[in-house]
Amino acid sequence: MTAPAQGLTQAEADQRLEQFGPNSLATVKDRSVLRIFVGTLKEPMFLFMLSAAALYLVVGDLAEGVFLLLAASVSMGLVVFQDARSERALHALRELAAPHAHVIRDGQTRQLPADQLVPGDVIIPNPGERFPADADLISDHLLIMDEAVLTGESAPASKALGRDIALFSGTLVVSGEGLAVVTQTGAD
């Protein structure tokens, strides 16, 4: 167990960084509109609609064939629009990850890039910041967290020793003070 007042030594942190890797999620490449379009075009429902439209056109029912092509085009446009919007939203969520953290190492408070956190690091939560890693609370003074990004619950969660000590990466520190020891980093 890490001594809260001292935190890890830099040597311990370096060894754990080597062992566990950086505190970052796997990078996901954003899909382009063209890739979304091609992916949507391969879906069975669209293939069925296009096949049915082609069949109508082959048998000479021009009105039905054109109507089905028009309906498929409108539907395709809506799906591509929604998926592209979702991609932008996911990209924005990935950008919300904490860029830095206040950590106790070698007995001193330091500000480090969040990807340098390792299990055992002692973090100081600061109001208004995203929490940088999964951790357990080891001391508190009225710590309030907004966990809506995980739970969908609009009411902030009160964290306290003896009842709810789990703090989660990506949640927002609303108010209060405390210390927490990192339990998991990255995609673990």
C-alpha positions as CSV (number, residue, x, y, z in Angstrom):
1,M,0.0,0.0,0.0
2,T,1.2,3.5,-0.9
3,A,1.9,5.8,2.0
4,P,-0.5,8.7,1.3
5,A,1.8,11.5,2.5
6,Q,4.8,10.2,0.4
7,G,3.1,8.7,-2.6
8,L,5.2,6.5,-4.9
9,T,8.8,7.1,-5.5
10,Q,9.7,8.1,-9.1
11,A,11.6,4.8,-9.4
12,E,8.5,2.8,-8.4
13,A,6.3,4.9,-10.7
14,D,8.7,4.3,-13.6
15,Q,8.7,0.5,-12.9
16,R,4.9,0.4,-12.8
17,L,4.6,2.5,-16.0
18,E,6.8,-0.1,-17.7
19,Q,4.7,-3.0,-16.1
20,F,1.2,-1.6,-16.7
21,G,1.7,0.8,-19.6
22,P,0.4,4.4,-20.0
23,N,-2.9,5.5,-18.6
24,S,-4.6,6.0,-21.9
25,L,-7.4,4.3,-23.7
26,A,-6.8,2.5,-27.0
27,T,-6.8,5.0,-29.8
28,V,-9.7,4.7,-32.1
29,K,-9.5,6.2,-35.6
30,D,-12.5,8.3,-36.5
31,R,-14.5,7.0,-39.4
32,S,-14.7,9.3,-42.4
33,V,-18.1,10.1,-44.0
34,L,-17.1,7.9,-47.0
35,R,-16.3,5.0,-44.7
36,I,-19.7,5.5,-42.9
37,F,-21.4,5.6,-46.3
38,V,-19.8,2.4,-47.5
39,G,-20.5,0.6,-44.2
40,T,-24.1,1.7,-44.3
41,L,-24.4,0.5,-47.9
42,K,-23.3,-3.0,-46.9
43,E,-26.1,-3.3,-44.4
44,P,-28.6,-6.0,-45.3
45,M,-31.6,-3.7,-45.2
46,F,-30.1,-1.2,-47.7
47,L,-28.9,-4.1,-50.0
48,F,-32.5,-5.5,-49.9
49,M,-34.0,-2.0,-50.8
50,L,-31.5,-1.5,-53.6
51,S,-32.1,-5.1,-54.9
52,A,-35.9,-4.5,-54.8
53,A,-35.5,-1.2,-56.6
54,A,-33.4,-2.8,-59.3
55,L,-35.9,-5.6,-59.7
56,Y,-38.8,-3.1,-60.1
57,L,-36.7,-1.3,-62.8
58,V,-35.9,-4.5,-64.6
59,V,-39.5,-5.7,-64.8
60,G,-40.5,-2.3,-66.1
61,D,-42.3,-0.8,-63.0
62,L,-40.4,2.5,-63.3
63,A,-42.5,4.4,-60.7
64,E,-42.0,1.8,-57.9
65,G,-38.3,1.4,-58.7
66,V,-37.6,5.2,-58.6
67,F,-39.7,5.6,-55.4
68,L,-37.8,2.8,-53.7
69,L,-34.4,4.3,-54.8
70,L,-35.5,7.7,-53.5
71,A,-36.6,6.2,-50.2
72,A,-33.3,4.3,-49.9
73,S,-31.4,7.5,-50.7
74,V,-33.2,9.6,-48.1
75,S,-32.8,6.8,-45.5
76,M,-29.1,6.5,-46.4
77,G,-28.6,10.2,-46.0
78,L,-30.2,10.3,-42.6
79,V,-28.1,7.3,-41.4
80,V,-24.9,8.8,-42.7
81,F,-25.7,12.2,-41.1
82,Q,-26.5,10.6,-37.7
83,D,-23.5,8.4,-37.7
84,A,-21.2,11.3,-38.7
85,R,-22.7,13.3,-35.8
86,S,-22.1,10.4,-33.4
87,E,-18.5,10.1,-34.6
88,R,-18.0,13.8,-33.8
89,A,-19.6,13.4,-30.3
90,L,-17.4,10.3,-29.6
91,H,-14.3,12.3,-30.7
92,A,-15.3,15.1,-28.3
93,L,-15.8,12.6,-25.4
94,R,-12.3,11.2,-26.0
95,E,-10.9,14.8,-25.8
96,L,-12.5,15.2,-22.4
97,A,-10.1,12.8,-20.8
98,A,-8.1,14.5,-18.1
99,P,-4.9,16.0,-19.6
100,H,-3.2,16.2,-16.3
101,A,-3.4,15.1,-12.6
102,H,-2.2,16.4,-9.3
103,V,-0.1,13.5,-7.8
104,I,2.0,13.0,-4.7
105,R,5.3,11.4,-5.7
106,D,8.4,11.3,-3.5
107,G,6.5,13.3,-0.9
108,Q,5.9,16.2,-3.2
109,T,2.7,17.3,-5.0
110,R,3.3,17.3,-8.8
111,Q,1.2,18.0,-11.8
112,L,1.7,15.2,-14.3
113,P,0.2,14.2,-17.7
114,A,-2.6,11.8,-16.9
115,D,-1.1,9.2,-19.1
116,Q,1.8,8.9,-16.7
117,L,-0.3,7.7,-13.8
118,V,0.2,4.2,-12.5
119,P,-1.5,2.0,-10.0
120,G,-0.5,3.1,-6.5
121,D,-0.2,6.8,-7.4
122,V,-1.9,9.1,-4.8
123,I,-4.1,11.6,-6.6
124,I,-5.4,14.9,-5.3
125,P,-8.9,15.5,-6.8
126,N,-9.5,19.2,-7.7
127,P,-13.0,20.6,-8.2
128,G,-13.8,21.3,-11.9
129,E,-11.4,18.7,-13.2
130,R,-12.1,15.3,-14.8
131,F,-10.9,12.5,-12.7
132,P,-7.9,10.9,-14.5
133,A,-8.0,7.2,-13.5
134,D,-10.0,4.6,-11.5
135,A,-9.1,5.0,-7.9
136,D,-10.2,4.3,-4.3
137,L,-10.7,7.2,-1.9
138,I,-8.3,7.1,1.1
139,S,-9.2,10.4,2.7
140,D,-12.1,12.8,2.1
141,H,-13.7,16.0,3.1
142,L,-17.2,16.3,1.5
143,L,-16.1,15.0,-1.9
144,I,-18.8,15.2,-4.5
145,M,-18.5,13.6,-8.0
146,D,-20.6,14.0,-11.1
147,E,-20.8,10.4,-12.5
148,A,-23.4,11.2,-15.2
149,V,-21.0,10.3,-18.0
150,L,-21.0,6.7,-16.6
151,T,-24.4,6.3,-14.9
152,G,-26.7,8.9,-16.6
153,E,-27.7,9.9,-13.1
154,S,-28.1,13.7,-13.0
155,A,-27.6,14.0,-9.2
156,P,-23.9,14.2,-8.1
157,A,-22.6,11.3,-5.9
158,S,-21.3,12.0,-2.5
159,K,-18.1,10.0,-1.8
160,A,-16.9,9.1,1.7
161,L,-14.8,6.5,3.5
162,G,-16.7,3.6,4.7
163,R,-19.6,3.8,2.2
164,D,-18.6,4.7,-1.4
165,I,-14.9,5.0,-2.1
166,A,-14.8,4.1,-5.8
167,L,-13.8,7.0,-8.1
168,F,-13.9,6.5,-11.8
169,S,-11.9,7.8,-14.7
170,G,-13.7,10.5,-16.7
171,T,-16.1,11.6,-14.0
172,L,-16.1,15.2,-12.8
173,V,-15.0,16.5,-9.4
174,V,-17.8,18.8,-8.4
175,S,-16.5,19.9,-4.9
176,G,-14.7,18.8,-1.8
177,E,-11.3,17.5,-1.1
178,G,-9.6,14.1,-0.7
179,L,-6.9,11.8,-1.6
180,A,-7.3,8.7,-3.8
181,V,-5.0,5.8,-4.7
182,V,-5.0,4.7,-8.3
183,T,-6.3,1.1,-8.7
184,Q,-6.5,0.8,-12.5
185,T,-5.2,2.7,-15.5
186,G,-5.8,2.8,-19.2
187,A,-8.3,0.3,-20.7
188,D,-8.2,-2.0,-17.6
